[in-house]
Amino acid sequence: MRRLPHQASVGDLFYSAYILIDIRDPDAYALGHLIGALNVPANQASSLAAGLPPSATAVIYDETGATPTIEAAAQAFYGAGISAVYYVNGGLAQWQESYGTARMTSRSDVSWGGFLDVSGARTRWASSTALRYYVPQLLTDYVLVDLRTSSEFSAAHLAGAVNLPEADLTAFVETLRKETPVMIYSADGTDSDRAASALSQRGIKATSLLGGLTEWRIHYGDFLLVASGS
């Protein structure tokens, strides 16, 4: 079947997926952070990094992109076997200088209970340096939206996804800058396809994950799926 312009395959998402990690302390995170960011404080990175999928790409940020802080956290992730680590150049301060509070929220999944699949080979690096990731790149990275029920979302969702009912989707998208793509998924892709089609007709960069989370699990199992804590 020919894919429509507002549709994306699970393979498209798989090859562009990453985990956005805020390494500031929980109080700073709660005051405001980038949408989709999980909180892994720098002083806990060594213990929490082992709970991340080893083959995932991690994009980390702190307040200013201070090299010592970023490098220490990156080493913790590398030491736990995370395959690729990038840091946001200039940190959240650079983001706010460039874009204000766009794509920021105080709403968070602070109770995320962990990734469902952390299997795979973990490679220990003697010495590695995090690669730079620039603020304009973040602006054009996708925002994930999960249209399923809150109970389905709590059981398992793609890391960084925001859980919204379809009725609230338009209002949420309007809070984002127009350059920001939105990737929407539902259980089987039916709801997300309808929603993405409607948004696309209004000129919004919205795509639907073909086959939804069901299709993702067929191809990739529980990779990058996270549960919410109780």
N, C-alpha and C positions, 0 to 999 in steps of 0.2 A: 504494500500500500504506500502511495506517495505521501511523504510527510508534508504537512502544511506549515506555512511560515511561523505560526504561533506554537509550534510543537517542537520538542527536543527529546532526543532519545536518552535512555538511561546511560548509554555510553558517552554521550556528550557531557552529561553531568559528572560521570565518573572521572573523566580525564581533566576536568576543570575544578574538581572539588578540593577543598582545603578546610582545615580547622582554624578558625580565627580565635586567638587566645589573648585575653587581657591579663597581664602579669602584675597589675597593681594590687594593692591590698583591697579586701572586700568592701571597706567603707567607701573608698574612692570609686570602685566599680559600681556600687549601688547608687552613687550620686549621678552617674552618667557614663555610658559606654557605647561603643559601636554596636548596632543591631547585629545579632548573631554571634557575638563574642562570648566565649565561655571564660569563666574566671579561674585561673590557675595562678595564684600569687607566687611571685618569684621565690619567696622563702619556703614555698612548699613544692616547687617545681620538681625537685629530685624525687620526692615520694609520689607525686601525682603523675609524673610523666609515664611511669610504667603502666598506667591505666589507659593510655592513648594507643590507638592502632599503630603499630610500628611502620607500616607502609604508607601512612598518611603524610600529607604535606601540612606543616604548621606555619601559620603566619602570626607572629607575636608582636605585641606592642605594649609600651608603658607610657608614662606621662610625656617624656621628652625625647625618647630614643637614645637615652644616655648609654654610651657604649659599654661601660662596666656592668651595668644592670642587665642589659640585653645579652651581652656575651655570656654572663654567668647563667642566665636562664636558658640560653641556646645550648650551652654545654650540658646542662641538665637534661634537656630533651635529646640531644645527640647521645649522651651517655646511656639513656634508656632505649636507644635504638631507633628513634624517629628518623626516617630516611631523609627528609628535607625540611630545613628550618629557615624561614625568612623573618626579618624584622622590619617594622614600619619605620622608615627613615623620618625622624622628627617626632615620632610618637603622636599621641592624641593632641598635644599642643599644636603641632603642625597641621593636623586635620582641622582643628577649630579655627586656626588662623586663616586657613584657606576656605573653609566651608561652614564655619559657625557650628550650629548644633544639628545640621543636616545629618540624617542617618544615625542620630544618637538617641538613646532611650535610657530610662531608668528601670524599665520593665525588663526582667531578666529571668533566666532559667537557673537561678542560683542553687536550686536543689537538684540539679541534674545528677542522677545516680551513677553514671558511668557508662562507658561504651559497652555494647553487647558482645562485640567480637574484638578481642585484643590479641588474637593468635597471630602467628607468623614469626619469621626469624627476626631477632633483634640484633643488630650489628653495633658493637661498641667501637666508638671512634676515639683514637688517642688524642686527636686535636682537630677541631673543625670550627669554621667561622660561619656565622649566619650570613645569608645573602640579603642584600637590601631589597626592600619592597617599598614602592613610592606611593605617597598619598593619592595621586591621580589614578593609580591602578585600583585602589580600594573603591574609588568613586564609581568605576565602571564594572566592578565585580557584582555578581548577582546577589540578590537578597532572596532567601528561601521562605516560602509560605506554605504551611501545611493546613489544608482545609478540613481535615478529619475532625472527629469529635475529640474533646479534651481527654477522655479516657483512652482512646486509641493513641493519641499523641503521647500521653504519659507512659504508655507501655513501650513504645518505640517510635523514634522519629529521627530524621536526618539531622546531624549535628548543626546547630546554628539556625534551625528553622523556627519561624514565628508561627504560633498556632492561632488561626483566626477563622471565624465562621465566614462563609462566602458573602454574607450581607455586610460585613465590615471591611471587605477587601478594598473597595474603591477608596474609602476614606483613608485607609492605611497607605495605599500607594500614593495618594496625593500629598503625603507628608515627605515623600522621598524626592530627591532631585531628579529631573527628567532624564539625566544621563544614566541613572541606575536601573539596570535590568532586574526584572522580578521573575523568579522561577517558582511556579506554583505546582503543587502536587496534591493528589487525593489518594484514596485507596486504590482505585483502578484506573484513574486518569479521566474518568467521565466528568466529574465536577470541575476539575482543574482545567480541562479542555474548554468547557463552556465559559469559565471565568476568564481564561487567557484570551479567548477569541473576542469576548466583549471588550476587554481592555485594549487589545491590539487595534480594534476598530476605532478606538478613541486616540490612537497615536501613541499609546504607552508601550514601552518595551517589556512585554510580558510573554512568557512561554509556559507551556504546560508539559509536564513530564509524562511522556507517553507510557501508558500502562500503570502509572502511579507507583506507589511503594510496593505493590505486589510484583510488578515487573522488575523493580530494583532488586528485590530479594531473590527472584529467580536467577538473576545474573550474578549478583554480588553478595548474596547472603545478608549477614548482619553488619557488613563493613560500613563504617561511619554512622551506624545507628546507635542512638543513645537513649537511655531511659531517664525519666524524671524521678527524683527521689520521692520518698513517701512523706 
